């Protein structure tokens, strides 16, 4: 049976009618993807996305029910109306933007190396020349490393699970592992012998929450709330809470965008949004 966690609504922080307040939003999350959504020892859900959802519930004045949904069936479930939104770091690309609505991005999909704290810092890829790099087999990071293997002569050790690749660094079997920045920060908080590299890879990718193409109303409401969470610093505080890192300067955690959705992609609405209430 799928895990289910109810986020009880608090008083609306900005303008929700009685009818809206009575409406429940069902949101799907791939629980088990730290630091975004995990199961706490108590059995409740916890994580960056979970805290954001709690805050959205308060600001929308609506109850948000979170369900655990396997990632492979998430988009099909959304379009089949099994739930109303996807609360997970969905990378925005042209194909997805043609088939779903997105809020403005709430995070930057940067990535970096995770290394041992007692070893030398990594300020550029050349610092790992000839070293052993662990990676989750076949993913984006594997491709990035493979494309530069001839130049930097590193050995790539591939693992079926990301957790095993991280453990290889902790145990000294590898010199570094390449993972998303948010995951690197969270892992370093849990495992003090590890630390993120100074070198960060930013290829301009961002992640966001997803909605059905016909649900502009809900997308716009969540987009407005996210923008206000950026403007008052709430989103940045939650990011640092779960990653131990400062958000990218001028990035998607701190910079609210105009309109509704993510500029530069299909189904972005440039209509100015409402000012945030102080």
N, C-alpha and C positions, 0 to 999 in steps of 0.2 A: 504494500500500500504506500502511495506516495506521501512524503512528508508534507505537512501543511502547517503554516504558521499564520495566525491572524494578527494583523496590525490594527489595533482599535483606533478609530479616529478621535482626534482632539478637536477643540473648537476651531472653526475656520479662521485662518489668518487673513485671507482676503476674499471677500464677496463670493460666497457659495449659497445658492438658494436652498430652501428646505427640501425641494425635490432632489437637487444634486446631492445634498448631504445624506439623503436616504439611499442614494445609489451606491452600490458596491462595485469596486473595480477589482477584477481578478487579474493578477500579474504572474507571469511565469519566470522562474529563475533557474539557472543551472547550478543547483546547490552542490557545493563540493569544489568550487573554483576560488581558492583564496587569492587575494583578500576580499573578493567581491561578495561571495555568498558561501557560508559554511554552516555546519551544524555545531552548536555549542555543546559542552558537556551536559547541559540541562535538557538538550533535545530541541531547543528553540533555534531559529535561524539567527545568524549574526554575520556581520561583514559590512564593507563599504556600501554596497548596494542596499543592504537591509536598513542601514541607518538613513540613507537617502530616502528610501521608501517611507520610513517612519515620518520623516520631515515633510515629504510630499503629502502624506495623509493629513497632517496637521494643517498645512497651507491650503489644501484643496477642500478641507472639511468633509472628506469622504473616507470611508473605510476601504483599505486596500488589503485584499487577501492574497497572500503569496503562496504559490504552489511550486513544488520541485518538478521541473520538466527536463527530460534528457535533451541535450543540446541538438542531437541529430534530428529530432522531431519538433523542434521549437517553432520554426517558421510555418510548417504545415499545420501545427496546432493553432497558431495565431490566425491563419487564414480560414481554418475550420471553425472559428469562433469559440474555441474551447477556453480561451482567456482573452483579455482585452489589450494587454501590452506585454512586452518582453523587458524585464528588468535584469539586464545583463550588459556587459560591455560589447555591444554589437559593432564591429568595424563597419563604417559607412563606405560603400563603394557604389559605382554607377549602377551596376546590376541590381543591387539591393534597393537603392533609392528609387528605381523604376517600379519596384514591386511592393514597397512598404513606405510608410511615413516615418520620419525620424524627427526627434527633437533636436535642438542644437546640441552639439557634442558636449559631453560632460567630462571628457578625459582625453588625454593624448596618448596614442599607442606607441610611445617611445620604448626602447629596450636597451639593455646594457648587460655587462658581465657581472656576475656575482663571484667573488673571489674570497680567499681566506684573509682575515684581518691581519694575521701575522706575516703575510707575504707582501711583496711590492705592489703598490697601487698601479692601476692600468689607466693611463691618460690618453692612449691612442692604440690602435690595433697592433702596431709594431712592438708594443711592450709584451705582446703574447707570441711573438715570432718563435716558432719551433716548440711551442708549448702544447699541452694536451687540453682540448676544449670538449666539455661534455654538452650534449644537446638532446632534446626530445626528437626522436627520429622522424624525419620527413616534414617537419613544420617549417614555418617562415624563417626561424633562426638557423635551422639546418641549411636552408638554401643560401642564406646570407654568408654563412661560414664557408660553404662549399665553393661559392663564387670567388672567394678570396684565398682559398687554400694554397694555390700555386704561389701567390705573392708572399704570404706570411708563413708558409711551410708548417702550419700547425697540424696536429693530429686530431681528428674529430672522432670522439667516442660517442656513439649513438645509443640512446636508451628508449625503451618503449614507453616509459613513464617519466614525466617531468620531475617527479619527486626523486626518482632514482638518479637522474642526471645531477640534481642538486646534492644528493648524498655522496656522489662520487667526489665532489669538491670538498665537502666536509671531512671525508675520510682520507683525503690526500691522493686519490686515484686520478684526479684531474686538477688542472690549475685554475680553471674557470668554467662557468656555465653561462650560456646566453639565454636570457629570459626577459619578459616584459618588466619595465621599471617598477610598476606597482607590486608585482610579485617579488622582485628582488628586494624592495624595501620591506615588505611584510616578512619575508623569509629571514632577513637579517635581524629583524626584531625578535623573531622566535629562536634564532640560532646565532648567538652573539659572536661566535668565532668567524662568521661570514660578514662581508660588507659589500655594498654595490661599488662598481668601478666609477671613477670620475668620468670616464668616456661614456657618452650617451649617444645612441643612434636615433635620429629623428627624421623620418622620411615623410612627415606630414600627415600620417594616418591618425584618425580620431575615432572615438567610439561614442555610442549614443543608445537611447532607448527606442524601441521599434513599436509601430502600431499598424493596424490594417489601413489600406489605402482609403477606405471610406470613413475613417474615424478622425476627421480633422478636428472635431471639437475636443476630444480627449487629448490628442497630440498637442493642441494649442494650449490647453490648460496646464499640462505638465511642463511644456516648454516655458511658459510664463513663470511657473514656480521655480524651475531650474535657474532661469535668468536672475531671479531675485535672490536665490541662494548664492549665486556667484557675487552679486553686488554687495550683499551684506556679510560676505566672508564665511558663510556657513559651509559651503561646499569645500573650500580650502581647508577648513578645520577638520572636516571628516576625512579628507584625503590624508592629511598628516597623521591623524589618529590611527589609521589603519596601515599606513606605509612607513611612517617615521621619516618621511621625506617632505621637502617643500615642493609645491606644485611648480611645473614649468613656468618660468616668467613669461607673462603675456599669453599663456596657453589656455586650453579649453576649460580648465578647472576654475580659472579666475576671470576670464574675459567673456562677458555676455555679448551675444551677437544680436544684431537688429532683426526684426521680423520674426518669423516662426519657422523652425526647422534649421537645417545646416546650409548656410550659403554655399553656392557652387554645385548643388546637387538637385536632381529632379524633385518636385513637390515642395520646394522651399517657397514660402509665402513672404514676400518683402514688406507686407503691410506692417506698419509700426505697432509694436505691442504696447500694452498699457504700462504706465510708470509703476514701479514697485512702491508699495506703501512702506513708510518708515515705521 
